[in-house]
């Protein structure tokens, strides 16, 4: 698996980490752990079968350790709540964490390896919201054991036991069917087969990603093209709709494609920090597309060499003033 995984995505490190955690857990539990170490060694060695060889691992070390303060999915749970990211996923993650811990304590679960895996993935989920998926996968694997213990406890209660004898298997079957119907309705009521792009900020003031749908249409109708300096989150969207007429300065591939210096210049520009014009001088753009709520928006309005050609609640497009280059 690692031969293919490492050549498709840097997330293959999760597979190596899982093998390492299993080896640790089994060693602490005084059970055979050497097979996991052997698998870990073999899975690590085959990752060298890639176009870059050992240099791939040099890049991975830099990518894993580099800070990403402006990328929302790398924010911690506390930071995500503080800056106003959608609350529902945060509440769900925290609630599931508390429920799992309390259930494990109640059931007096003594399995060390699952505890290590759940604990480590839980830590990753709190540290970076994008890593919560690892905790969800681990919970999906281990939570049924705890739920079965809870079910046995509930079924042993006198009132439930007497009712269970009368109804037999009708109760669990009814619960399963009811759950399928409820979640099926919720799933299909959201029209899951239709792709829509939120084109303006959330009117409730909740921070979230939206896309410059109308601004892109304006550019296409007015035949505007060239190099675009835009918001980080819009890079792939602009590539999809405007390439090859337009090329972007930065997109979500981040350090995979762009150098650390360019990432720094782009961040300074968008957040209006000292030296924000440096990227304009080193890599002169033909168009600038930003969120009107961004720090750089006011600076661009005051800039003598740029003028606003389009604006809506979600995006503002700037073009060079006549007589400037």
N, C-alpha and C positions, 0 to 999 in steps of 0.2 A: 504493500500500500504506500509506503513512504517514498518509493521511487517515483510514483506518479504524483503523490501529494506535494512533495517538495518542489516539483517542477511546475505545479499549477498555482500554488499559493504559499506564502510564508507562514500561514497558520499551521503548517505541519508540526511546528514546535509543540502544539497542544498534544499531538500523539506521542511524542517523545516524553513530554511531561507526565502523561498518564501512565506510561510504562514505568517511569521512575517512581511515581507515587505508589503504584502497586507493589513495586519491589520494596520500598520503604515500609509500607504497611504490613506486608507479609513477613518481613524481617523482624519488625517489632512484635508481631503476633507469634513469632517463633514457628512459622510455617515455611515450606520451601519457597525461597525467593530468588534463587539463582537463575531459574528459567526466565524470569522477568529481566534480570540484568543481561542475560545473553541476548534476549530479544531487543533490549534497548541498545546494546552495542551494535548488533547487526543493523537495526533500523537507523542508527546514527550514521554508520559507515556508508550505507547506500545513498544517503542524501548528497554524497560527493559526486554522484552520477547526475550532473547538471552542466549546462553550458559554461559555467563560471568556475567550477571546481571549488577550491578552498576559499576563494574570494567571495563566494556566496555567503559563507558563514561570517566572514568579516563584515559584510554588509548587514547581515541579520543582527549581529551584536550591536552595531550602531543604531539600527532601526528600533530594536527592542528597548534600548536605554535612552534614546533621545526624547526630550520633553515635547509634548504637543498641547500646550496650554490653550490654543485657540480652536482646537477641533473638539466639538461638543461631545462626540461619542467617546472620547478619551477622558472625559471629566469623571470625577468621583461622584458617588451618590450625593454626598453633601454639597459639592460644587454644582451638580446638576439641579438640585433643589434650590440652591441659593440664586442661580442665574435665571431661574424661571422656566427651565425645560419642562415638557409635559409631565404632570405629576402621576398620572395613572400607572405608567410602567415602574416608576420608583416605588409607589405604594405596593404594587403587586410583588415586586422583588423582596422588599422588606417584610411584607406579610408572610410570604412563602418561607422566608428564612426563619422568622420567629416560629411559625407553625412547625417546621421541620425539626428545629432544635427542641421545642417543647415536647413534641411527639416522641423524639428519640429518648429524651430524659424520662418521660412517662413510661415508655416501653422498656426502660433499662437496657437499651441496646449496647452490646459490648463489642461489636465488630469494629476493629481498629482501622482496617484498610478503607472501608467506606467512610468512616469518620474523617480520616485524613483527606480523602478526595473531596468530600462535601465541604470540609472546613477550608481547604485551599481554594476551591472554586468559589466559595462564598466570599473569601477575602478578595479574590480577583474581581468579583462582581461589585463589591463595595468600592474598590480602588478605581475601576474603569467600567462605566456602564456598558460598553461594547462587549465586555467579557462575561456579562450575566448569563449569556446563552450557555456557557460551560456549566454553570450551576444548575440551570434548568435541565440540561441533559443528564447530569449526575442525579438530580432529584428524580427524573423520570425512570432511572435505573433502580434506585434504592428505596424510594418512597413506598412502592407497593408492599414491601416487606413490613414497614411500619403501619401502613393502613390495614393490612391483614390482622396485625396484632390489635389494633384499635377496634376492628370489626368483631373480632372474637370477644373482646371485652364487652362491647355493646350488646352482642347477641346473648351473652351470659346473664344479662340483667333479667330479673324475674318477669317483668312486664313484657319486655321484648321477646324473651324466650317463649312465653305462653302464646303471644301473638304469632311468633314465627312458626310454631308447631301447627297452628291453624292455617296459616297462609302458605306454608311451605316455601317454595322458591319464587313465589309471586312478588315478594317485596324487592329482592335484588334485581329481578328481571324488569320490574316496573321502574326502578330507579335508573337502570341503564338506558332503557327506552326513553324515559323522560329527559335524561341528560343529553342523549343524542338529538332529540327533537329541539331542545332549547338551544344548544350550541349550533345545531344545523341552521336553525332560523336566524340566529345572530350572524352566522357566517354569510349566508346567502342574502340577507337583508342589506348587507354592505356592498352588494354588487361586486364581488371579488374578481370577476373576469374583465372588469373595465378599469383601464389605467387613467387616472386623473392627476393633474398637477396642481397643487395649491399655488395660486399665482399672486396672492397678497398675504401680508402678515395676518395672523389670527386676530380677529376684531376684539377678542377678550383680553388681548395683551399678553397672551401666552407665547413665549419664545418658541420658535420652531422653524423648520426649513420651508421656504416657499421658492418658487421659480419665476423667472422673468418672462412669462408666457407672452404677455402683450408687447413687451419691449422687443422680443425676438421677432414677433410679427411686424412691428414697426420697422425693424432693420431690414427684413426681407422685402417689405413693400417699397422701401426707399433705396433698395439696392446698396446698403451699407456693408462694407466688407473690410477685412484687414485683421491686424493683430488686436485682440481684445484683452484689456486688463480688467478682470471682473472679480466678484466675490468668490471666495474659495469653494463654497458649496455649489456654485453654479457651473463649475468647469465642465463636468461630464455632460450636463444638459446642453450647454452651448456647443460642445463638440458634436453631439448627436444630431443637432438640428442645423448647424451652420457650417460644418466642415464640408468641403475644403475651402470655401470662400473666407472663412474666419478661423483663426487659430487663437488658442487661449494662453494666458501667461501661467496659469496654475490650475490644477484640478486635484481630485481626491487621490490620485496615485502618489502624490506627495513625494516622500524621499525616494520612492522607487524610481522615479523619472527625473525629479528636479533636485538640484544641488542644495546643500544646506544654506549657502549664501543667498540664493534666489528665494528660498522659503522665508528667510529673515527679511529680505527686502519687501516681499509681498506682504508679510505680516505688518511691518512698520507702515507701509502705505495704507492698508485698509483700516488700521486702527489709529491713523493720524498721528503717529509718534514722530519725535524729532528725526529729521532725515527722510520724511515720507516721500519726498520728490525724487529720491535717489534712483528708484526703479524706473521713473519716467525718463531720467537722463541716460541710464545705462541701457535700457531696453524700451525705446520710445514706442508707445502703443498708438494705433490709429483710432481706437475707440476705448472708452472707459464705461463700464456698466457696474453700478454699485447700488446697494440698498440705501434709500433716503434716510434711514435711521442710523447709518454707519457714521463713524467719526470723520471719515475722509470726505463725506458728502459736503459739509459746510466749507471745508478747505477748497474743494474743487469749485464751488460756487464763487469763491473769492479769487480763484486763480486767474491771472490775466490771459493765459494762453489756452483756456478751455471754456467752452460754453455748453449749457444744458440744451440738448436737442429733444429730449423726451423725458417725461416723468409720469409715474402713476404711484399709487400707494405702496407698491412693492419693489419698484426699480426706477433708476434714473440713468439715462444715457448721456454721456458727454462726448463731444467731438472737438477737434482743434478749432480755435478761432481762425478766421481767414487772415492770411499773412503770417501765420506761425507754422512751425514744422514739428 
